[in-house]
């Protein structure tokens, strides 16, 4: 039943539409019971779990995976979590919205079908309203699902959008904190608002095995940004190692993450660990591909968080000229020279101190 939802979702999506048996399978029934609550399937790859009793420490949690279809480790983590709830090893104590993002691209084992889904989460008709195709339509469906869920469960909102990275990384597991100016309910000077978080979060991220936290410096219309910007949720894009096919992932390296998801599902407080080994970075520049002559000046396979010294050239462009590191070293994250014109080709980041506890 529930533990088969994930494979059934993927099987059904790949079954030919004229196969009537694909629409009447028992494991695809829309709702049912599980340990501590019930589940309801809202749509393809959209599953809500509702506890009979909401635990005292419960958060309202959106857990998403497969926004990029070839990033399989997070999908395997979701499968494990659902299996543990199904057999009663975990007892549901918190409302959860579980999302498999881009099902056609998961089936194709590709990052996306026509365009990158993780830049389309914007409540703005000019951006996605007039776009057709798999990804814009899916973005609208997922935004509605998140809107409905957080409207019904407005307390202690949390969204974990789990990914794996295309390249190696000095810090294989890291969290990206989306930017927003609006964090209600906490009064702080405007310039620090974008980094206000519940004080336990950094320790929870450390316990979940994160090695670095990266603060975005401007809006970026990702799924986690959507929850943070429009719903004031605590939200992260979590990079959990490197892209590998199903079955090739080292889930033991994600033990901390597995433990965190289990605690959230049961509505227990998250484990915490000291921040000694957690590094903090802030985006200081974005390299944009502004012309066809744009190129990155370093090797294609450079690892995320590789540091470049003052005076080194990072990019070249016949129109806007070279980009040279100035003032202090810069580290490169998510470099990709082959993005569309006027899209981001790399984030440039610098270390920053841990945000103040409060
Ligand atoms: Zn991704």
Boltz pocket constraint, residues with backbone or C-beta under 6 A from the ligand:
constraints:
  - pocket:
      binder: B
      contacts: [[A, 67], [A, 68], [A, 71], [A, 162], [A, 163], [A, 164], [A, 165]]
      max_distance: 6.0
